[in-house]
């Protein structure tokens, strides 16, 4: 007893041969791994004065190749177009009951707070150039007495 099931896909998926979509990141990672291993093995088996430097340099190169492996892996993650459309806002926003109400209330509160800070001049905004004194008559001269530590100790000792 076998039952045939036909699955129709609305979107045709592209099949990638070999290493996937991000071939550049893959080959950069492989090259860094190979160079790192060669440098590290030269430090281990070569009778050089700087063998410890080569061992550390090789291991650092191999560690940095992880960046390229992460790029390659994350570039090959497949996301269904239906999920992607909703995340990046390609679909028209539907009023979805409670979530739409919460979104509207949140945007009203945040815009209200933003405009009230602008009107009141509050917030962490840096002062404008116009608020600085522009004429010399508004600037006060302040005298500050400067002394060194040796002058202070000499006067207290005597």
Secondary structure, DSSP 8 states (H G I E B T S, - for coil): ---------SS------TT-S-HHHHHHHHHHHHHHHHHHHHHHHS--TTHHHHHHHHHHHHHHHHHHHHHHHHHT----HHHHHHHHT-S-----THHHHHHHHHHHHHHHHHHHHHHHT-SS----GGGS--SGGG----------HHHHHHHHH-
